[in-house]
Amino acid sequence: MNPCFRGHGGAPLPSAMKPFSLLCAALLLAVSAAAEELPDMTSVTPDLLVPEMIRGEPAAGQRVRQTTPSWEKTEVYHALYLPRDWHPGRKWPVIIEWAGNGNFRNQFGDVSNGRVEGSNLGYGLTAGEGAIWVCVPYLNAAATANVVTWWGDPPAYDPESTLAYVRATVRFVCEKYGGDPARVVLAGFSRGAIAANYLGLHDDATARLWRAFICYSHYDGVRTGWPYPGADRASAAARLRRLGGRPQFICGEGANAAGTERYLRESGLSDAGKFTITGTGFRNHNDAWVLRPSPARIRLREWFAEVLK
């Protein structure tokens, strides 16, 4: 089952409404309207274009294909972007991003290829300045190649090779390019939004890396029919408890974010973190919404600036 799916629809509720006691304000989507009633993101002209991933040496304003040391003899790679204002000698926030599942297309023309070069959240968040952006892969069980659906190999979906790579990559980027270990934000779309908790909070060594989290469209524990072990709600709750009160920005198309809010409230997990919850305002299951002006993007950028203080 692919986590890139068409959500139910809705329209934004006033930001003053707070359906349960969160430590951050939450803006939810209503569930009464159909997804088709929300605008398509293509109705808004993009004001950002993600740089193409190239082969070459990292430099300010360049997005390059790179492999973390110890994996050079494999086919594993990530995409590293150094911001346009990057220079050595200072510490930079770092955005680590996981992509959605590949092989996805819906009736609105939304596509997810599942590859690191297809991700958009980090660039839309920063407009290419002020933070290092790294799109990290999911690895096969042998740690020899990137995979475009889930992580590891079916049916076990062992995440250990993926976790080892992301931990090493965070360390490498911080040591090599001035990333600030105290300001690393984990972001993900669809499969990546699930992975933010399933992988990002999988164990104590991984969980301690992150200052905050961005989960766009889907959330660990809301649905329990995924094919990997530990997709049940008890396991998801145990992972979320590793959040330890840190901030999460949760957003989604249609009623996706509202479903996550309801899950956190009804499962008694609303005190696990500082949750900001909002709809994107678009019907699309597509992380390219963040490359366009919108109230949700303004809110996301304000949240990001606040969590980095």
C-alpha positions in Angstrom: 0.0 0.0 0.0 1.5 3.3 -1.1 1.3 6.3 1.4 0.9 8.7 -1.5 -2.9 8.6 -1.7 -5.7 11.0 -2.3 -6.9 12.5 0.9 -10.4 13.8 1.7 -11.1 17.4 1.3 -11.6 20.5 3.4 -11.2 24.2 3.8 -9.0 26.0 6.4 -10.5 26.8 9.7 -9.7 30.1 11.4 -6.3 30.0 13.0 -7.7 30.9 16.4 -9.4 27.5 16.7 -7.5 25.1 18.9 -9.1 21.7 19.0 -7.0 20.4 21.9 -4.3 21.8 24.2 -1.2 22.0 22.1 1.8 24.0 23.1 1.8 25.6 19.7 -1.2 27.0 17.9 -2.8 24.6 15.3 -4.7 25.4 12.1 -6.7 22.5 10.9 -8.6 21.6 7.8 -12.4 20.8 8.0 -13.5 17.5 6.6 -16.9 18.6 5.1 -15.8 19.4 1.6 -14.3 17.2 -1.1 -10.6 17.5 -2.0 -11.6 18.7 -5.5 -13.0 21.9 -3.9 -9.5 22.9 -2.8 -7.4 24.7 -5.5 -4.9 22.8 -7.5 -1.4 24.1 -6.7 -0.8 24.7 -10.4 -3.3 27.6 -10.1 -0.5 29.4 -8.3 2.7 30.3 -10.2 5.9 29.0 -8.6 8.3 31.6 -7.4 11.1 29.0 -6.7 12.8 26.5 -8.9 14.8 23.7 -7.2 18.4 23.5 -8.6 19.1 20.4 -10.6 21.3 17.8 -8.9 24.7 17.7 -10.6 27.9 15.8 -10.3 30.7 18.0 -9.0 32.3 19.6 -5.9 30.0 21.2 -3.4 29.8 25.0 -3.6 27.4 27.7 -2.5 24.2 27.6 -4.5 25.0 24.1 -6.0 23.0 20.9 -5.4 25.4 18.0 -5.9 25.2 14.2 -5.9 27.4 13.0 -3.0 28.1 9.8 -1.0 29.0 9.8 2.6 32.4 8.3 3.5 32.4 4.5 4.0 29.8 4.0 1.2 32.0 5.1 -1.7 32.1 1.6 -3.2 28.3 1.3 -3.3 25.6 2.9 -5.4 24.3 4.9 -2.4 24.1 8.7 -2.7 22.4 11.7 -1.3 21.8 15.3 -2.6 23.7 18.0 -0.8 22.8 21.7 -1.3 24.9 24.4 0.2 22.9 27.7 0.5 23.8 30.6 -1.8 25.1 32.5 1.2 27.2 29.6 2.5 30.8 30.2 3.5 33.1 28.4 5.9 33.8 29.6 9.4 30.3 29.7 10.8 27.6 27.2 11.9 24.6 26.5 9.6 21.2 25.0 10.3 20.8 21.7 8.5 17.6 20.3 6.9 17.6 16.5 6.5 14.9 15.4 4.1 13.3 12.0 3.2 11.3 11.6 0.0 7.9 10.0 -0.6 7.4 6.5 -2.1 8.2 6.2 -5.8 6.0 4.9 -8.6 3.1 7.2 -7.6 0.8 9.3 -9.8 -2.7 10.5 -9.1 -5.6 12.0 -11.0 -4.3 15.5 -10.3 -1.0 14.8 -12.1 1.0 14.6 -8.9 4.0 12.4 -9.2 6.5 11.0 -6.7 9.6 9.2 -8.0 10.9 8.3 -4.5 14.5 9.6 -5.3 16.5 12.1 -3.4 16.7 14.4 -6.4 12.9 14.7 -6.5 12.5 16.3 -3.1 11.4 19.9 -2.6 10.5 20.7 1.0 13.9 22.0 2.2 14.3 24.4 -0.8 10.8 25.8 -0.5 11.3 26.3 3.2 14.5 28.3 2.8 14.4 29.7 -0.8 17.9 28.5 -1.0 19.5 30.5 1.7 20.4 30.2 5.4 20.5 26.5 5.8 22.3 23.4 4.4 19.8 21.0 2.8 20.5 17.3 2.5 18.1 14.9 0.8 19.0 11.5 2.2 18.1 8.1 0.7 16.5 4.9 2.1 18.9 2.0 1.6 18.4 -1.6 0.8 19.2 -4.1 3.5 22.7 -4.7 2.1 23.4 -1.0 2.3 24.6 -1.0 -1.4 21.9 1.0 -3.1 19.0 3.5 -2.7 15.5 2.2 -2.8 12.4 4.1 -4.1 9.8 2.4 -1.9 9.9 2.1 1.8 13.2 1.1 3.3 15.3 -2.1 3.5 14.0 -5.2 1.6 10.5 -6.7 1.7 9.1 -8.4 3.6 11.4 -7.5 6.6 11.8 -3.8 5.7 14.8 -3.7 8.0 15.7 0.0 8.6 19.1 -0.4 10.1 21.1 0.4 6.9 19.0 3.5 6.3 19.5 4.6 9.9 23.3 4.0 9.8 23.6 6.1 6.7 21.5 9.1 8.0 23.4 9.2 11.3 26.8 9.1 9.4 25.6 11.7 6.9 24.5 14.2 9.6 27.9 13.8 11.3 29.7 14.2 8.0 27.8 17.3 6.9 28.3 19.0 10.2 32.0 18.3 10.4 32.8 19.0 6.7 30.5 22.0 5.9 29.8 23.7 9.2 26.4 22.2 9.9 25.3 22.9 13.5 24.5 19.7 15.3 22.2 21.6 17.6 20.1 22.8 14.7 19.3 19.8 12.6 15.7 19.6 11.4 14.2 16.4 9.9 11.7 16.8 7.1 9.7 14.3 5.0 6.9 14.0 2.5 4.4 11.1 2.5 6.7 8.0 3.1 9.1 10.6 4.4 6.5 12.0 6.8 6.0 8.6 8.3 9.7 8.0 8.3 10.2 11.2 10.4 8.9 9.3 13.4 9.3 5.7 12.3 13.0 6.1 11.4 13.8 9.5 13.0 12.6 8.3 16.4 13.4 4.6 15.8 16.0 4.5 18.5 17.7 6.8 21.0 20.9 7.3 18.9 18.9 8.5 15.9 16.2 10.4 17.9 18.7 12.6 19.6 19.9 14.1 16.3 16.9 16.3 15.7 15.9 19.8 16.9 12.5 19.7 15.2 10.5 17.8 12.6 8.4 18.6 9.5 5.9 15.9 8.5 4.0 16.6 5.3 1.1 14.3 4.4 0.9 11.2 6.5 2.0 10.4 10.0 3.4 7.4 11.8 0.5 5.6 13.6 -2.5 7.2 11.8 -2.9 4.2 9.5 -1.8 0.7 10.5 -2.0 -1.2 7.3 1.5 -0.5 6.0 3.6 -3.5 5.2 6.6 -3.0 7.5 6.9 -4.3 11.1 5.8 -2.0 13.9 3.1 -0.2 11.9 0.7 -0.7 14.8 -0.3 2.2 17.1 1.3 0.9 20.2 4.7 0.8 18.5 4.1 4.2 16.9 3.2 5.7 20.3 6.5 4.3 21.8 8.4 6.0 19.0 6.6 9.3 19.5 7.4 9.3 23.2 11.1 9.7 22.1 10.1 13.1 20.7 10.5 14.5 24.3 8.4 17.6 23.8 10.3 18.9 20.7 8.4 20.8 17.9 6.7 19.2 14.9 5.2 21.0 12.0 2.4 18.7 10.7 0.7 19.6 7.4 -1.2 17.9 4.6 -3.6 18.2 1.7 -7.3 17.8 2.1 -8.2 16.4 5.5 -4.8 14.8 6.0 -3.7 17.1 8.8 -7.1 17.0 10.5 -6.8 13.2 10.6 -3.4 13.5 12.3 -4.7 16.0 14.8 -7.6 13.6 15.7 -5.2 10.7 16.1 -2.9 12.6 18.5 -5.9 13.8 20.5 -7.8 10.5 20.7 -4.7 8.5 21.4 -3.6 10.7 24.3 -0.4 11.7 22.5 -1.0 15.4 22.2 1.4 16.1 25.0 4.3 14.3 23.4 5.5 17.3 21.5 4.9 20.9 20.5 2.6 20.4 17.5 1.7 22.9 14.9 -0.9 21.5 12.5 -2.1 23.0 9.3 -3.5 22.2 5.9 -1.5 23.2 2.8 -4.6 24.8 1.2 -4.1 22.7 -1.9 -5.7 19.4 -3.0 -2.4 18.0 -4.2 -0.3 15.2 -2.7 2.8 16.8 -3.9 5.7 18.5 -2.0 6.1 21.1 -4.8 3.3 23.1 -3.1 6.1 24.7 -1.0 7.6 26.2 -4.1 4.6 28.5 -4.4 3.4 31.4 -2.3 0.7 30.4 0.2 -0.4 31.1 3.8 0.8 27.6 4.8 4.3 28.3 3.5 4.4 31.6 5.4 3.4 29.7 8.5 6.0 27.0 7.9 8.8 29.6 7.5 7.7 31.4 10.6 7.7 28.2 12.5 11.2 27.3 11.2 12.6 30.6 12.3 11.2 30.2 15.7 12.5 26.7 16.3 16.0 27.8 15.3 16.2 30.5 17.9 
